[in-house]
Amino acid sequence: MSSRPHPVLAEAADAARRAFLAAHERFDREELAATVMVGADGTPTMLIDQLVEDAVIEAAVQRRVNVLSEERGFVDVGSAVTLVADPVDGSANAAAGVPLACFSGALAVDGTFTDALTSWLHTDERWWAVRGERSRRVSGQASVAGAAVSLLRPHRRNADAWWAVSSAARRIRVLSCSTLDAVLVTTGAVDVFLDAGSDTHRLVDLAAAMVLAPAAGGVVTDVWERPLELDLDLTRRWSGVVAATPQLAAEVSALVRAHVPASSEAPARA
């Protein structure tokens, strides 16, 4: 594991934490949760999102790095390097004061992810990795029956699949912070994290995991077998799977696909 994270990622994480703490000092929970705009991903932007994202973008642009972030979208400074960032993952948790929210970012050079960092905004604990360098270690669990599984909350369209996974697994957790869930897979605390077929994940939710998980011996896939790749369109969605082993990723994905109604099934598997 590299002794220090990439400077752009470290400075963006510093900026995120400063803005996060300042926001909580200045505003109450209702104000932090207020919708201030519709983001580039098509979902409502809370005040806490906007304040932290502004600070992250400023830090990256000062380094002459492009930014792809869920609220503002693509900020182009003409660089070959792009920071794909989720400034506040777990926005509802963050606004409410639930201590489960993260800054997460990955650097892409000419379209290839090279470095990633996720930081826990409440504690400033950080996890980072460099493409091709080994860091931490996944559990090695290969079966759903023996797995501790983290899940996104269920939606009506994937309730049967969600229940099928939770019934098959050894243990279930719902943290409502995808980037933290993914990190816990890379440390071996959780065996697999997934969206059980609801197509909720955006690139910003998965980008850091695409570096962190392989560096720990794990994998990142999509339930519907679509490629995970840099794309500036933040309305594009995936049902991400971050798993300790390819076998576990394949088994849990097949279980989801078997229980999602045909009318909800994602088209165009690549």
N, C-alpha and C positions, 0 to 999 in steps of 0.2 A: 504494500500500500504506500502511495506517495506520502511523504512526511507532511506536505502541505497541499491544500487544494489549489486549483488554478486561481491566480489573483482576481480575475474577473468574477468568478463564482464567489470567492471569499468576500470581495467588496460588495457584491450584490446582496449576499446574505447579511453582511453587517448593516447595510442600508435598510433592508427589510426589517430587521429586528429593531433598529432605532425607530423607524416609522411606526412599527407595531406597538412598541411601548409608549411612544408619544401619543398615539391615537387613543390608547386606553386611559392615559392621564387626562386627556382633553375632553373626551366624549363619553356619554353613558352608553349602556347596552342598546337601548332603543335607537339612539343616533347612529351607532356603528352598524346596525343591521338595516338601516334605511336604504332603499334603492335610490341610486343617484343617476343611473343610466342603464342602457342595455349594452352588454359587452360584445366584443367581436365574435365570441362563441355563440351569441344569440340568447344568453341567459342574463338575468338581472345582475347588476353590479352593486354590491353593498359599499357603503362609505369606507369600511375597513379595507376592502379590496382596492379601492381607488387610491387611498392614501399610501398604502404600502407599495402598490404597483408604480406609482409616480416616483417614489424614491429608488426603486430597483432600476427603472428605465434611466433615470438620471445617472446612476452609478455606472451602468453599462455604456451609455452613450459617451460619457467622459473618457471611457477607454476605447472609443471608436469601434464599438461592437454593435451589430444589429440586435434587435430584440423582437421576439415573438412572444406576446403575453396575452392572456385570455381576455382582458378588458380592452386594451388599446389595439390589439392585433399586431401587425408587423410595423416596426419602426426601422426604417432602412437608412443606414448611414454609409452605404456603399462598401461594406466590409465583406470579406469572404467568411467571416466568423459571425455566427448568430447565437445569441443566448435565448433558449426556449425556456420560459419561466412561468411557474405558477407562484406568484408572490405570496398569496395566502391560500393554501389548500386546507379545506375545512373551514370555510368562511363563517358558516353558521355557528360552529363551535367557537371560533375566534371572537365573534361579536357577542356571543352569550357568556363568555368567560369560561367555557369548557376548555381545559388545557390540552387540547388535541388539534393542533394546527401547525402547519409547516410552510416554510419557504422551500421551493424546490426548483433547481435549474440544471440544464444540460447545455453544453457548448457543442455546436455543430460547425465543422470546418468543411466548406464546400459540400455540404449536405450529409456529412458523416459525423455522428455523435462521438466525441472524443473524451470528454470529461463531464462529471456530474457531481452535484452536491445537494443534499437535503439537510435542512436545519430545523430543529424543533423550536418554534418561535418562543415558547414559554420558558424553555430552559437553556436555549442556545447550544444544545448538544448537536454535533454535526457528523454526518457520514458522507464520505466522498470516494470517488474512484476515477481511475484513468483507464481508458480502453486498452486492453492487452496486458494490464497489470493485475495481479491477484490481490484481493483484499477481503477480509472476513471469510466466513464459510457458512453455506446453507446447511440445512439439517440432513439432506440426502433422502428424505422421505419419498417413497415412490408410489404409495397407495392412498386413496381418499379415506379408506377405513381407518388408517392409522394417523391421519393428518389433523393438525390444528389449522383450521381454515378461517381466514378473515374474509368478510363479504361486504360489498356495498349493500345498503338497505334495499329491500325488495320493492318492486313496482307491480302494479296489477298485471302488466304484460309478461312478467317473468316470475310470478309468484310460485308457480308449480316447480320451475327449475330451481328457484332459491330454496324451496322446501326440500327438494330431492337432494341437493348438495348438503344442506344442514342436517338432514336425516342420516346421510351416509358417513359424515365426518365424525372424527373422535371428539372434536371441540370446535365451537363457533365463536367468533368475535365480530362485532360491528363497531368500528371506531369512527366512521364518517370522515376519514382523512386518508385518501388513497396513497399519497406519497409516504406517509408514515407506515401504513400497512405494508407497502412494498419494501421499505427499509427493514422492517421486522423479519421479512423473509430472508433478506441478505445476512442477517445476524443469526439465523437459526431459531429465533423465538417463535416464528410462525412458519408453517410448511408451505402454504399457498394462499395467495390473495387473489380474488377475482370479482369481476362484475358478472353475475350469473345471467348473461344474455340480454341485458336491458339497453345495451349500446349507450352508456352514460359517459364513458371515458373519452376525453379529448387528448390531443397530443401532449398538452402541458401536464396532464396527469401521469403520463407514462414515460416521458422523455428521460428523466433521471434514472428510472428503473432500467431503461435500455442499456445503460452503462453499469449501474450499480449491481444489478443481478448477475450478468455474465462474469463480472469481476469476482463475485463470490461463489461461482460455480452453478448459478441458477439460470433460469430462462424466462423470457418475456414473450408471450404469444397473444393471439386473439382467439376467443372462443370460436369464431366463424372462419378462422384460418386466413384472415386478410393480412396483408403485409403491414408492418409497423414502420413508418418512414416519415422523414421530415416533409411536412406539407403546410403551406402558409394558410390554408383554409381551416379555420378553427371550428367551423360547423361540422367537420368530419368527425365521426364517432367510431369508437371501438368498444368491445367487451373484453377488456384486458385481463390477462392471467399472468401473475408473477409467481413462479413455482420453483421449488427446490430441485426438481428433476424434470426432464422432458416427459417421463412416464406419468408423473403426477399431473402435469399440465394437460396431457392428452386425455387421461382418464376423466378428469373433472370437466373438461370441455365437452367430451362425448356425453357425459351425464347431463350437462346443461342442454345440449342440442336435442337430446331425446325428450326433453320436457318443456321446450318452448313451443307454443302453438304455431302451426304452420303460417298463420296470418301475421305473426310477429317475427318470424324468422328473417334474419338479415339477408338481403340479396347479395349477389355478386361476390361470392367467396373467391378469393384469388389464390 
